[in-house]
């Protein structure tokens, strides 16, 4: 993973299967970043079909690669609290310091361009076929993730049939 690779399908599918079978998911769930491969999508559909369920909606968050690089490489985290900052879009009051505690912020070791570029390539190579697979089922909604966050939120709500 540190080199930009993705976790194997069997491991990820096993984790997902265990979690969606838990009581916390009994009324439904949203999967973020899964499935990433066609094999994962097919396995997810089989798992759900065995329970009399199916995937209802797939949201394709569309964002160009350069914007993703800027967003991800600029993230900074206050590890003890989980507070998140961004050096450009949501900077801390004091550079490199948490606003509340003054403790140092960290950059996750995979939030760098060297690691990110192979992950983006893996996304394009492996995940785009997943979108095509679900498009044939008529359940993909495209969301322009380059627009204002309020509009992104409204489009996501619309995709799920929720009122904003």
Protein Blocks (a to p, Z undefined) as FASTA:
>chain_A
ZZopacdfklmmmmmmmmmmpmklmnoccdehiafbfklmmmmmmmmmmnopacfbdcdd
dddfklmmmmmmmpccdfknopacdfklmccfbghiafklopacdddfklcfklmmmmmm
mmmmmmmmmmmmmmmnopaccddfkbcfklmmmmmmmmnopaZZ
